Amino acid sequence: MFPVTNVFRIDTADSVLNVVDVETTCWDGDLPPGQVSEIIEIGLTIVDLAAARWVGHHRLLVGPSAAPSARSAAS
């Protein structure tokens, strides 16, 4: 891992940070021929940088269309 502090600087006085997490379908072992990984969940957390705390979160569930029997990568 590389230190995140060397990547960018943010003025924390009036800033919030949106953190996005994307979950996808997956299979045990290799991806079956003809299948694709699909986004099944999108998470968003809002962080108040000045207060160093999260101030909100949202979650959007999306059902896979190409592989409805696939399981979540988060499981």
C-alpha positions as CSV (number, residue, x, y, z in Angstrom):
1,M,0.0,0.0,0.0
2,F,1.1,3.6,-0.6
3,P,0.5,6.4,1.8
4,V,-2.7,8.2,0.8
5,T,-1.4,11.5,2.2
6,N,1.1,11.7,-0.7
7,V,-1.7,11.4,-3.3
8,F,-3.6,14.7,-2.8
9,R,-4.2,17.5,-0.4
10,I,-7.7,18.6,0.7
11,D,-8.5,21.8,2.6
12,T,-10.5,20.2,5.5
13,A,-12.0,23.4,6.8
14,D,-15.2,23.2,4.7
15,S,-14.8,19.9,2.9
16,V,-16.6,16.6,2.8
17,L,-15.4,13.5,1.2
18,N,-17.7,11.1,-0.7
19,V,-16.5,7.5,-0.4
20,V,-17.9,5.1,-3.0
21,D,-18.0,1.3,-2.6
22,V,-19.0,-1.0,-5.4
23,E,-19.9,-4.6,-4.9
24,T,-20.1,-7.0,-7.9
25,T,-21.2,-10.5,-8.7
26,C,-18.6,-13.3,-8.4
27,W,-18.2,-17.0,-8.8
28,D,-16.2,-19.7,-7.0
29,G,-13.1,-20.0,-9.2
30,D,-12.8,-18.5,-12.7
31,L,-15.5,-16.6,-14.4
32,P,-17.7,-18.9,-16.5
33,P,-17.3,-18.5,-20.2
34,G,-19.5,-15.8,-21.5
35,Q,-20.3,-14.3,-18.1
36,V,-19.4,-10.8,-16.9
37,S,-19.2,-9.4,-13.4
38,E,-22.0,-7.0,-12.7
39,I,-22.5,-4.2,-10.2
40,I,-25.1,-5.3,-7.7
41,E,-24.6,-2.7,-4.9
42,I,-23.3,0.8,-4.7
43,G,-22.6,2.3,-1.3
44,L,-21.8,5.9,-0.5
45,T,-20.5,7.3,2.8
46,I,-20.1,11.1,3.3
47,V,-17.3,12.1,5.6
48,D,-17.0,15.5,7.2
49,L,-13.2,16.1,7.1
50,A,-13.1,19.0,9.5
51,A,-14.9,16.9,12.2
52,A,-13.3,13.6,11.1
53,R,-16.6,11.8,11.2
54,W,-19.1,10.3,8.8
55,V,-22.2,12.3,8.4
56,G,-24.3,10.1,6.1
57,H,-24.5,7.0,4.1
58,H,-26.6,5.7,1.3
59,R,-27.0,2.2,-0.3
60,L,-28.4,1.3,-3.7
61,L,-29.1,-2.4,-4.4
62,V,-29.0,-3.4,-8.1
63,G,-30.1,-6.9,-9.2
64,P,-27.8,-8.6,-11.7
65,S,-29.4,-9.0,-15.1
66,A,-27.0,-11.3,-16.9
67,A,-26.3,-13.7,-14.0
68,P,-29.3,-13.6,-11.6
69,S,-28.0,-16.7,-9.7
70,A,-24.5,-15.2,-9.1
71,R,-23.7,-14.3,-5.5
72,S,-22.4,-11.0,-4.2
73,A,-18.6,-10.5,-3.9
74,A,-19.3,-9.2,-0.4
75,S,-20.7,-12.5,0.8
